[in-house]
């Protein structure tokens, strides 16, 4: 069985985001870029499934320009067998991404597709659900635990009321949450080995996918600066201050 894992190049989660002075986007000049943390967890789970003897091959896929090869190579260093870059300069939206993944699925015929539940830049949390609908296969979202057994996968997913246990037939699309696992540390020898692993580049036009950006973001802005707190002497002063601010 093949496992297909989608990974996205994003600003590292430890970096403080800066908005460009003209409000046209996020400033990425000289900023550290990494694999989206949720996608890294998805890849780790795929590797553990392969190491348990339940899969034969793990393939990482990313959409973007040549810069995303850095993240694909990191995925190969973690242990993926090969990588696919869908070459595009467009800033793709979830539906187009899902359609592109579907074309890769039709080419590779994986038994399982693992994606992060969302990317930390757009926070859309839509691609996995759209892909399952387009593929007409079962899905399980926000997985915090999962186990394969034959032609099914049992998933514990996080919902508003707590935890929900479901079982879906393979092939399926699973989107993963933070509590599923802790990704492994990449060692230098693995980074060197990753340079010799295959990385295929496919132009998005070759897949017959047209970028449809129906949503346009007109302005970016940083969150407002929080007001400095004040110290109060007693409860009476606290209540008076809350009244002054119209909070009680």
LUMRO-304766 format. One record per residue: residue in one letter; x, y, z of N, C-alpha, C in turn. Coordinates in steps of 0.1 Angstrom, whole numbers, plus 2048, in hexadecimal, padded with zeros to 3 digits. Each point is the difference from the previous one (the first is absolute). Example, Ala and Ser with C-alpha at 12.3 -4.5 7.8 and 13.67 -1.06 7.14 Angstrom:
LUMRO-304766
A8847C784E7F780C80080980C800/S7FC80B7F980980B8007F880B808/
This chain:
LUMRO-304766
X8087F48007F880C80080980C800/X7FC80A7F880780D8007F880A809/X8088088077FA80B80880480D7FA/X7F78097FC80380D7FA7FE80A80B/X80A80980280080A80B80280E7F9/X7F780980380180E7FB80880880A/X80A8087FB80780980980080E7FA/X80080A80880080E7FC80B808806/X8068087F880A80A8047FA80C807/X80380280D7FA80B80780B807808/X7FD80C8058098078098007F880D/X80D7FD8058017F880C7F880580B/X7FA7F78087F780480A80780880C/X80D7FF80180780880A80380E7FC/X7FE8037F380380E7FB7F4809803/X80380C8047F680B8027FC8057F2/X7F47FF7FD7FB8057F280080F7FF/X8058057F580080E7FD7F88037F3/X7F880A8017F88037F480780B7F9/X8007FF7F280780A7F87FA80E802/X80880A7FF7FC80E8037F48047F7/X7FF7FB7F47F48047F87F47F7802/X8017F68097F57F88037FC7F67F6/X80A7FD7F77FD7F77F48027F1804/X8067FE80B8037F28048097FF80B/X8057F480380A7FD80B80E8017FA/X80880680880E8027FC8087F3803/X8057FA7F58077F380180F8027FD/X80580C7FE80E8027FD8097FC80C/X8097F77FD8097FC80B7F97F880B/X7F47FC7FE7F87F980B8027F17FE/X8027F980B8017F18007F37FA7FC/X8017F77F67F47F87FB8027F2804/X7F47F98038007F28047F47F97FB/X8007F38037F47F87FC7F580480A/X7F48027FB7F48038098007F580B/X7FF80480C8017F780C7F67F47FF/X7F48037FC7F67F57FF8047F67F5/X8068057F58047F77F580C7F8805/X80880580880C7F98057FB7F4809/X7F58038077FA7F58097FA7F57F7/X7FA8047F57FA7F77F680B7F77FA/X80C8067FD80B7F87FA8057F780B/X80280480C8057F780A7F77F4802/X7F28027FF7F77F58028017F67F4/X8028067F48027F77F480D7F8802/X80A80680580D7F88017FE7F580B/X7F980380A7FE7F680B7F77F47FA/X7F78037F87F87F67FA8087F77F7/X8098067F88097F97F780A7F7809/X80580680A8097F98097FA7F4807/X7F28018027F97F58067FD7F57F5/X8048027F47FE7F67F67F28007F9/X7F980B8027F28027FB8008087F3/X80B8057FC8018077F380E7FE7FA/X8018017F380C7FE7F980880C7FC/X7F880B7FE80780C7FB7F980D805/X80780A8047FB80D80480580A7F6/X7F68087FA80380A7F67FC80D806/X80980A8007FC80E8047FE8087F3/X7F68098017FC8087F57FE80F805/X8068097F87FE80E8037FD8087F4/X7F980B8017FC8087F580780E801/X8078047F680780D80180C8007F7/X80880B80180C8027F880B7F7805/X80C8027FB80C7F880480480280E/X7FB80B80680380280E7FB7F5809/X7F47FA7FC7FA7F68098087F37FF/X80A7FF7F88097F47FF8077FE80E/X80380B80680780080D7F77F880A/X7F38028007F87F980A7FE7F17FB/X7FF7FE7F37FF7F27FB80D7F8804/X80B8077FF80D7F98048007FD80F/X7FA8098087FF7FD80E7F77F4802/X7F57FF7F97F77F58018077F37FC/X8088017F58087F47FD80A7FC80A/X80680A80780A7FE80B7F97F980C/X7F38048027F97FA80B7FE7F17FD/X7FF7FC7F37FE7F27FD7F77FD7F4/X7FA80A7FA7F87FE7F48087F97F5/X7FA7F87F88077F97F58038097F4/X7F68087FC8028097F57F780C801/X80280A7F87F980C8017FB8057F2/X7F58078007FA8067F47FE80F803/X8058087F77FE80E8007F68047F5/X7F58058037F78067F580480E7FE/X8068037F580680D7FE7F680A7FC/X7FF80B8087F780B7FD80480C808/X7FE80C7FA80380D8067F4806806/X7F47FA7FE7F48068057FE7FD80F/X7FA8098077FC7FE80E7F27F9800/X8017F28017F47F87FE7F780080C/X7F37FF7FD7F57FF80A7FC7F2802/X7FA7FC80B7FD7F28047FA7F87F5/X7F68057F87F97F77F680A7FD7F5/X8088097FC80A7FD7F580A7F6805/X80480280D80A7F68067FA7F2800/X7F37FF8047FA7F38017FF7FA7F2/X7FD8087F67FF7FB7F280E7FB7FC/X80A80780480E7FC7FC8047F3807/X7FD7FF80D8027F38077F97F57FA/X7F48027FB7F87F57FA8077FB7F3/X8068097F88087FC7F580C7F7804/X80780480A80B7F88057FB7F2805/X7F48008077FB7F48057FD7F67F4/X7FA8067F67FD7F87F480C7FA7FA/X80B80780180D7FB7FA8077F6809/X7FF80280D8087F880A7F77F4806/X7F38028007F77F68068047FC80F/X80080A8098047FD80E7F47F9807/X8047F980A7F57FA8097FC80980B/X80880B8037FD80980B80680D7FC/X7F880B80380580E7FE80080680E/X80B80680480180680D80480F7FE/X7F880980680280E7FF7FF80680E/X80780C8027FE80780C7F1806800/X7FB80280C7F28058007FF80E7FB/X80B8078007FF80E7FB80F8057FE/X80280A7F980D8077FE80080C80A/X80B80380680080A80A80180E7FA/X8008017F280080D7FA7F28047FD/X7F87F87F97F38037FC7F57FB80A/X8037F58077F77FB80A7F27FC7FA/X8007FC7F47F37FD7F97FA7F3805/X8087F68027FB7F38047F57FB7F6/X8038007F37F67FD7F68057F57F6/X80D7FF7FE8067F87F57FC7F1801/X8027FB80C7FD7F28027F27FC7FE/X7F78088047F27FE7FE7FC8017F2/X80580A7F97FD8017F18067F57F9/X80C7FB8038067F57F97F87F3802/X7FC7FD80C7F87F48027F38017F7/X7FA80C7FF7F38017F88037FE7F1/X80B8067FB8047FE7F28047F27FD/X8077F98098047F37FF7F57F6802/X7F58048067F57F88048057F4809/X80880380A8057F68097FD80580F/X8007F780A7FE80580D80A809806/X7FD80880A8098098067FE7FF80F/X80B80380780080280F80880C803/X7FB80B80680780C80280480280F/X80A80780280580480E8047F4808/X8077F67FA8047F480680A80280B/X7FD7FB80C80A80180B8067F2803/X7FA7F67FA8057F28017FB7F87F4/X8077F77FB7FB7F77F58087F3800/X7F97F67FB8067F37FE7FA7F97F4/X8097F97F97FC7F97F47FD7F1803/X7F67FA7FA7FD7F28027FA7FB7F3/X8087F97F87FB7FB7F37FC80C7F6/X7F48007FC7FB80A7F77F980B806/X80280280E7F980B80780A807809/X7FC80C8048098088097F680680B/X8047FD80C7F880680B80780D805/X7F780A80180580E8037F980580C/X8088068097FA80880B80280E7FD/X7F58077FF80080E7FB7FB80980B/X80680C8007FC80A80A7F48097FB/X7F68008087F48087FD7FD80980C/X7F68097FE7FD80980A7FC7FA80D/X7F97F47FF7FB7F980C80A7F7807/X80C7FE7F980A7F88068077F77F5/X7FF7F38018067F77F67F67F87FA/X8027FD7F37F77F87F88087F57F9/X7FB7F38018077F57FA7F97FC7F4/X8067FF7F47FA7FC7F48097F67F8/X7FA7F97F78077F67F87FD8037F1/X80A8017F87FD8037F28087F57F7/X7FA7FE7F58067F67F680B8077F8/X80B7F97FD80A8057F77FD7FD7F2/X8058097F780780C8027F880B806/X8078098077F980A80880A80C801/X7FA80C80480780C8037FF80380E/X80B80180780180380E80780D802/X7FA80A80880780C8048037FF80E/X80C8048048067FD80D80180C809/X7FF7FE80D80180A80A80D7FF807/X80280A80980D8018078047F5809/X7F57FA8068037F680B8027F27FA/X8017FE7F38017F37FA80E7FA803/X80B8087FF80D7FB80380A80C801/X80C7FD80280B80A80080A7FD7F5/X8018087F68097FD7F580F7FE805/X8067F77F880E7FC80480A80C7FC/X80C7FF80680A80A7FD8087FB7F4/X8038097F78077FD7F480F800803/X8077F67FD80F7FF8028078037F4/X80D8058018088047F58027F47F6/X8037F48048017F57F67F37FE7F7/X7F58028077F37FF7F87FF80B7F6/X80480C80480080C7F68097FD7F4/X80B7FA8028097FC7F57FA7F57F7/X7F97F68067FA7F67F97F48057F8/X7F980A8057F58067F98038067F3/X80D8057FE8048067F48007F67F4/X8017F38048007F67F57F27F97FD/X7F68048087F37FB7FE7F98077F5/X7F77F97F87FA8077F57F680B803/X80180B7F97F780B8017FA8037F2/X7F47FD7FE7FA8037F37F980D7FF/X8028087F57FA80D7FF7F67FF7F4/X7F48038037F58007F67FA80E800/X7FF8067F47F980D7FF7F17FE802/X7FA8098077F27FF8027F77FF7F4/X8058077F57F97FF7F38007F27FA/X80A7F88038017F37FB7F57F7806/X7FC80480C7F57F88077F28047FC/X80080B7F77F28047FC7F980880A/X80780680A7F980880A80280F7FD/X7F580780180080E7FE7FE80780E/X8098098037FF80780D7F480A7FF/X7F77FE80A7F480880180080780D/X80480C80080180880C7F4809801/X7F57FA8057F48088017FF80A80C/X8097FD80980180880C80D809800/X7FE80D80180B80A7FF80180780E/X80C7FF80580380780D80580E7FD/X7F980A80480380E7FC80A80780A/X8007FC80C80880780A8047F780B/X80C8018058067F980B80280A80B/X7FE7FD80D80380980B8047F880C/X8098058088047F980C7F580180A/X7FF7F880A7F680180B80280D808/X7F680680580180D8078097FD80D/X80780B8038097FF80C7F780080D/X8037F78087F87FE80D80380C809/X7F680580680280B80A8077FA80D/X8088098058077FC80C7F77FF80C/X8017F68087F87FE80B80380980C/X7F780280980280880C7FE7F880C/X80780580B7FE7F980D7F6808808/X7F77F88077F68068088037FD80F/X7FB8098098037FF80E7F77F6807/X7F37FF7FB7F77F88077F47FC7F7/X7F77F88057F47FC7F77F880C7FC/X7FE8098097F780C7FD8068077F3/X80D8028008078077F57FE7F87F3/X8017F38027FF7F77F47F28017FA/X7F68008097F28017FB7FE80D7F9/X80580B8067FF80D7FB8068017F2/X80C7FA7FF8078017F37F87F87F5/X7FB7F58047F87F87F67F38087FC/X7FA8078097F48087FD80480B7F6/X80C80780380480A7F78037FC7F2/X8037F37FF8037FB7F27F47F97FA/X7F58018077F37FA7FB8007F1800/X8087FA8088017F18017F67FA80A/X7FB8078097F67FB8097F580A802/
